């Protein structure tokens, strides 16, 4: 991740919303000097401030860390819940578990899978780490199969060792498409690990199981990946 690119993106968001550095600083509860440092690429905000910026400008934290807004794919016309709203809800849950006074490093989470798009962020300090997945999108828009339930598991894979670190279930009782079910779940992992090296040697795999109305279960295994560098967020 490019710290200077992040700063330019924050500056663009501020100007697009007709805010001065001082006005943005007051909204975020920081000094205008802090905002200036971000925009000049000298530092980035901590995880709590990133959450506030994402809420204020209606962007995801992973978009902030990548320095641009991702192109939004068209979803099945039956989907009524905007992904951005769900993403912000997940971010709120994520930040609730994170003690923002600690120094965190960040990795942007994604996947090389052609069947799914996954967006998220890993934040870790010397003491703990947290993972949040902001959106999971199924790319096969022509699949109109109706499902009645969905569950998912997040695994840490190290060689032949496969360890489940978190799970989730759809909380909807209605019959829906796979994308609708995926957008009804929240996925947050707190207090996972603190070593950056761990995420370079181990692999995270997201397992998705969906059961259709005729009781047939389809299983997908989605490998997750992170950007290569650990971005050091020191002072905001």
N, C-alpha and C positions, 0 to 999 in steps of 0.2 A: 504493500500500500504506500501511496505517495502522500506524505504529510503536507507538502505544498499544494497538491491537487485538492486535498480535503479543505484546506484553508480557502482556496479560490472558490470552491463550491459553497462554503458557508457565506462567503462574501457575496456571491451571486444570489443566494437565497435571501440574504438580508436586503440587498438592493432591489430585488424583484418585489419585495414586500414593503418598499419605501421606508426602510428603517435606517437610522443612523447607528453607528457603533454604540453610542451612548444609550440609545433607545433599546437596542437589542440587549445590551448589558443589563439594563434595569429589568427587562422582562425575564432574564435568566438568573438574576441575583448575583451577577459578577461585576467586575470593573470593566470599563471600556478598554483598559490596557490589556486585559485578558482576551477580549474579542480581537483586538489588534494583533496580538501574538498568534491567535488561531489563523487569522486571515493572511498573515505574513509567513505562515508555515513554520513558526518557531515552536509551536506546541499544539496539542489537540485537546478538546474538552475531555473530562473524565466521563465514565459511563452514565452517571446521573444527569450531567449536563447534555450529553448526547441524546438521552431520552427526551429532555425538555425541548431540544432543538427539533427532534423528529416530530414531536407533537405540535410544536409551533408552526412548522413549515410543511407538515403532512408528508413527510418522507420517512423511509425506513432507516434504521441505524446502519444496516449494511450498505445502503445507498450513500449515506454520509461518509462511511469509511472508504468507499470506492470512488467518491468524488463526482458522482453523476447519478441521475435518475434512470432506473432501468426501464426499458420499453415494456409496457404492460401488454400481455397477450390477451386476446379475446377469449373469454370463457364461455361455457355452455350458456345459452340464453335463459336457462332455468335458474341460474345462480343469482340470488338476490342480495347476499351479504358481501359488501366490498372487501377485498383482501386488505386494503389499507387500514380499514377499521379494525379488523382482526389482528393485524400486525401490531397496531398500537396497543391493543389490549394485552398481547403477549409481552410487549416491551415493558408495560407497566408491571406485570407479574414478575418479569425478569429482574427489573430494578428493585422491586420490593425485597428480593433476597440478597441483593448485592450491597455491601457496605461501601458507599461511594467515596469514602475518605481514603480507601486503599489505592495503591498504584496498580492500574490494570494495563495489560497488553491485550491486543485484539487480533482476531483472525476472522476473515469473512468466510462463511460456509457456503458451499454450493455442491453441485454434483455434475458428473460427466455423463449421467444417464440420458439416453435419448427419449425415454418414456416420461420422465418427470423433470420439472424444474423445482429446485429447492433453494430457498434463501434463508440466511440466518447469520448469527454472529457467535463467536466464542470469545469470552472475556476471562482473563485469568491473572491472578496476582501471585506473589510468593506463597500465599496461604491457601488459596482456593480458586476454583474456576466455575464458571456458569456457561451453559449453552442455551440459546433460545433459537427456535426455528420459527421464522415469521410467516413463511408461506410454503405450501407444497401444492404444486399444480400438475395435474395429469394432462399430458400433451395430446392424447388421442381424443379430439373433439367429436369424432364421429361415433364414439362408443356411447350409446345411450342406454346401456344396461342399467337396470334399477337395482340398487342395493339397500338392504335393510339394516346393516351394521358394518362397522369398521373398527379395527384395532391396529395398533402399530407398536413396534418395539425398536428401541435404539440399542445397537450392540457395539461393543468395543472388540475388534478382532485383532488378535496378535498371534500370527502364525495359525496354528490349529486351535488356539484357545479363543472361545467366543463367549463374552460376558455381557449379560443384559444390564444396561445402566439406567434405563427408563422405559416407560410404556405409556400409552394413551388409548383412549376409546372415544368414539363419536358419542356425543350426548344427545343426538337427535333421534327421535322415534319414527320420523316420517321416512317413507321410501324415497331415495334420492340417487342422483348419479354419483360416480366416484368423486368428481371434483367438488360437488356440494358437500359430501361427507368430509373430505379432506379439509375444506374450509370451515368446518364446524369444530375443529380440534385445536387445542392449545398444547404446545410442546415446550416445556421449560425444564432444564436440568440444572440443579444447584449443587455446589460443593463436590465437583467431579474429580479434578486433578489440578495440580499447579505447575507441572513441568511442560514447557514448550516442546522439549524433546519428545515427550510422549506422543504428541500429535503428529510428529514427523515419522515415527516408527510404527505406530498403531493405525488401524483404519476403523472409521466409524461406518456402520451400515444401518440403514433404516429399513426395517421390514414392515410392509403394509399388507394387511389381510382384510379383504372385503367379502362379505357374504351377500349373495344376491337373493332376490325374493323367492327363487326356486331352490334355496339352500345349497347353492354351489359356491365354494370359497375359492377365490383367486388370491395368490400370494405374489408380491413383488419384493425384490431386494434391491434397494437403491444405495449404492456406495456414495458416501459423502467425502468431500475433499475441502481443504483449506488452502488459502493463498500461501505462498512459500515462506514469506517473511513474518516474523513477530514484530508488530508495531509497538514501540515503547511509548506509552502515554504517561508522561511524568507530571508535568504541572500544567494546569489550565490557567 
